[in-house]
Amino acid sequence: MAALLKRLRGERGISQLQLANFAGVNASIVNRAERGRDARLSTWEKLFTGLGWHLLLDATELSEEAADLHLDEALRRRERRREGLCVGKRRF
């Protein structure tokens, strides 16, 4: 995302300071984001909005097997809870 932000800012022909003003953030935030430093999702949204872009986040399941493993684990935990075998939980 950092490289995309930098490229889009360059295409707009604006400075980091100008983007910061458009986005309502400090110029150091723009600099950090473009260098790939840690930034909150809300900050990325402000920066892309400041460039005139709408940021979309999409989550895609990696594999059905992973989902099945998570479901199996959830079912095992539920069964253990029912039997009173969860750590720190006693059933009387």
C-alpha positions in Angstrom: 0.0 0.0 0.0 2.9 2.3 0.7 4.2 2.1 -2.9 0.6 2.7 -4.2 0.1 5.7 -2.0 3.4 7.2 -3.2 2.7 6.5 -6.9 -0.8 8.0 -6.7 0.5 11.1 -4.9 3.1 11.5 -7.6 0.5 11.1 -10.3 -1.6 13.9 -8.7 1.6 16.0 -8.6 1.2 17.0 -4.9 3.7 17.1 -2.1 3.5 15.1 1.1 2.6 18.3 2.9 -0.3 19.0 0.6 -1.6 15.4 1.0 -1.3 15.8 4.7 -3.4 18.9 4.6 -6.0 17.3 2.3 -6.1 14.2 4.6 -6.2 16.1 7.8 -3.0 14.5 9.2 0.5 15.5 10.1 3.0 15.5 7.2 5.2 13.0 9.1 2.3 10.5 8.9 2.4 10.7 5.1 6.2 10.2 5.1 5.9 7.2 7.5 3.1 5.7 5.4 5.0 6.0 2.2 8.0 4.4 3.7 5.9 1.4 4.8 5.9 2.2 8.5 3.1 1.0 10.7 -0.1 3.0 10.2 -3.7 2.5 11.3 -6.3 1.4 8.8 -8.1 4.7 9.5 -5.0 6.6 8.6 -4.7 4.8 5.3 -8.3 5.6 4.6 -7.7 9.3 5.3 -4.6 9.3 3.0 -6.3 7.7 0.1 -9.4 9.8 0.5 -7.1 12.9 0.5 -5.9 11.7 -2.9 -9.5 11.3 -4.1 -9.6 7.5 -3.9 -11.9 5.2 -1.9 -10.0 2.5 0.0 -11.7 -0.9 -0.1 -10.7 -3.8 2.2 -11.5 -7.3 1.1 -11.1 -10.5 3.0 -10.9 -13.8 1.1 -10.8 -17.2 2.6 -7.4 -18.9 1.9 -8.7 -22.4 1.7 -11.7 -24.5 2.7 -9.3 -26.8 4.7 -8.4 -23.9 7.0 -12.0 -23.1 7.6 -12.7 -26.8 8.3 -9.8 -26.8 10.9 -11.2 -23.8 12.6 -14.6 -25.3 12.8 -13.3 -28.6 14.1 -11.3 -26.7 16.8 -14.4 -24.7 17.8 -16.5 -27.9 18.0 -13.8 -29.6 20.2 -13.7 -26.6 22.5 -17.5 -26.5 22.8 -17.5 -30.2 23.7 -14.7 -29.7 26.3 -16.7 -26.9 27.8 -19.8 -29.1 28.0 -17.8 -31.7 29.7 -16.2 -29.2 32.1 -12.7 -29.8 30.9 -11.7 -26.2 29.9 -8.8 -24.8 31.9 -9.9 -22.7 34.8 -13.5 -23.7 34.4 -15.1 -26.1 36.9 -18.5 -27.6 36.5 -20.3 -28.7 39.6 
